[in-house]
């Protein structure tokens, strides 16, 4: 199992989705993304809950894992989804370690 799929399945299982249900969930998500060109996370979650996936609430990171995996599997076309990462108030810094040699 590749790392993206493993991380995705772990996140979905952590939310209470049984592993045997994950392929169906991802199929529902890919079907929705095929017909809705620019959804936001609240629209996606509302639609998924409306069709019976009440136990799952996608967050930004899980959505990114899901779309990356679905693109690689050919379930959705590669396109940029204009979801913004929510502002958590935490700013990430990238630390670059330099070797003593330069």
MIPAGU-973668 format. One record per residue (C-alpha): x, y, z. Coordinates in Angstrom, 1 decimal, decimal comma, always signed. Each point is the difference from the previous one (the first is absolute). Example, Ala and Ser with C-alpha at 12.3 -4.5 7.8 and 13.67 -1.06 7.14 Angstrom:
REM residues 2
+--------+--------+--------+
:      x :      y :      z :
+--------+--------+--------+
:  +12,3 :   -4,5 :   +7,8 :
:   +1,4 :   +3,4 :   -0,7 :
+--------+--------+--------+
REM end
This chain:
REM residues 102
+--------+--------+--------+
:      x :      y :      z :
+--------+--------+--------+
:   +0,0 :   +0,0 :   +0,0 :
:   +1,5 :   +3,3 :   -1,0 :
:   +0,6 :   +2,7 :   +2,7 :
:   -2,8 :   +2,3 :   -1,2 :
:   -2,6 :   -2,7 :   +0,0 :
:   +1,2 :   -1,3 :   +3,4 :
:   -0,2 :   +3,5 :   +1,6 :
:   -3,4 :   +0,6 :   -1,6 :
:   -1,5 :   -3,3 :   +1,2 :
:   +1,4 :   +0,6 :   +3,5 :
:   -1,6 :   +3,4 :   +0,2 :
:   -3,3 :   -1,3 :   -1,2 :
:   +0,1 :   -2,9 :   +2,4 :
:   +0,8 :   +2,3 :   +2,8 :
:   -3,2 :   +1,9 :   -0,8 :
:   -1,9 :   -3,3 :   +0,5 :
:   -0,3 :   -1,2 :   -3,6 :
:   +0,5 :   -3,7 :   -0,3 :
:   +2,8 :   -1,0 :   -2,4 :
:   -2,5 :   -2,0 :   -2,2 :
:   -2,1 :   +3,2 :   -0,4 :
:   +2,9 :   +2,3 :   -1,1 :
:   -0,1 :   -1,0 :   -3,8 :
:   -3,7 :   +0,8 :   -0,1 :
:   +0,5 :   +3,3 :   +1,8 :
:   +2,8 :   +1,0 :   -2,4 :
:   -2,2 :   -1,0 :   -3,0 :
:   -2,7 :   +2,3 :   +1,3 :
:   +2,5 :   +2,8 :   +0,5 :
:   +1,4 :   -0,4 :   -3,5 :
:   -3,5 :   -0,1 :   -1,5 :
:   -0,8 :   +3,3 :   +1,7 :
:   +3,3 :   +1,6 :   -1,1 :
:   -0,7 :   -1,0 :   -3,6 :
:   -3,2 :   +2,0 :   -0,1 :
:   +0,8 :   +2,9 :   +2,4 :
:   +2,9 :   +2,1 :   -1,5 :
:   +0,9 :   +2,2 :   +3,0 :
:   -1,4 :   -1,4 :   +3,2 :
:   +1,1 :   +1,2 :   +3,5 :
:   +0,4 :   -2,4 :   +2,9 :
:   -3,3 :   +0,9 :   +1,5 :
:   -1,8 :   -0,7 :   -3,2 :
:   +1,9 :   -3,3 :   -0,4 :
:   -0,8 :   -1,1 :   +3,6 :
:   -3,7 :   +1,0 :   -0,4 :
:   -0,3 :   -2,0 :   -3,2 :
:   +1,7 :   -3,0 :   +1,5 :
:   -2,2 :   +0,1 :   +3,1 :
:   -3,1 :   +0,5 :   -2,2 :
:   +0,7 :   -3,3 :   -1,8 :
:   +0,7 :   -1,9 :   +3,2 :
:   +3,6 :   +0,5 :   +1,1 :
:   -0,9 :   +1,7 :   +3,3 :
:   +2,9 :   -1,4 :   +2,0 :
:   +2,7 :   +1,6 :   -2,2 :
:   +0,9 :   +3,7 :   +0,0 :
:   +2,8 :   +0,8 :   -2,4 :
:   +2,6 :   +2,5 :   +1,1 :
:   +2,5 :   +1,8 :   -2,2 :
:   +2,8 :   -2,5 :   +0,4 :
:   -2,2 :   -3,1 :   -0,5 :
:   -1,5 :   +1,6 :   -3,1 :
:   +3,5 :   +0,6 :   -1,4 :
:   +1,0 :   -3,6 :   +0,6 :
:   -3,3 :   -1,2 :   -1,6 :
:   +0,4 :   +2,1 :   -3,1 :
:   +3,6 :   -0,9 :   -0,4 :
:   -0,7 :   -3,7 :   +0,3 :
:   -3,1 :   +0,2 :   -2,3 :
:   +2,0 :   +1,8 :   -2,7 :
:   +2,7 :   -2,6 :   +0,2 :
:   -2,6 :   -2,8 :   -0,3 :
:   -1,7 :   +1,8 :   -2,9 :
:   -3,3 :   +0,4 :   +1,9 :
:   +0,1 :   +3,8 :   -0,6 :
:   +1,7 :   +2,2 :   -2,5 :
:   +3,0 :   +1,9 :   +1,1 :
:   -1,2 :   +3,5 :   +0,8 :
:   +0,6 :   +2,6 :   +2,7 :
:   -2,6 :   +0,2 :   +2,6 :
:   -0,2 :   +3,5 :   +1,4 :
:   -0,3 :   -0,9 :   +3,7 :
:   +1,8 :   +2,2 :   +2,4 :
:   +1,6 :   -1,5 :   +3,0 :
:   -1,8 :   +1,4 :   +3,1 :
:   +1,9 :   +2,5 :   +2,0 :
:   +0,8 :   -1,7 :   +3,2 :
:   +1,9 :   +2,9 :   +1,4 :
:   +3,2 :   -2,1 :   -0,1 :
:   +2,6 :   +1,1 :   -2,5 :
:   +2,3 :   -2,6 :   -1,3 :
:   +3,6 :   +0,7 :   -0,6 :
:   +2,4 :   -1,9 :   -2,1 :
:   +3,3 :   -0,7 :   +1,7 :
:   +2,9 :   -0,7 :   -2,2 :
:   +2,9 :   -1,6 :   +1,7 :
:   +3,4 :   +0,8 :   -1,5 :
:   +2,8 :   -2,4 :   +0,2 :
:   +3,3 :   +1,2 :   +1,6 :
:   +1,6 :   -0,3 :   -3,4 :
:   -2,0 :   +2,8 :   -1,5 :
+--------+--------+--------+
REM end
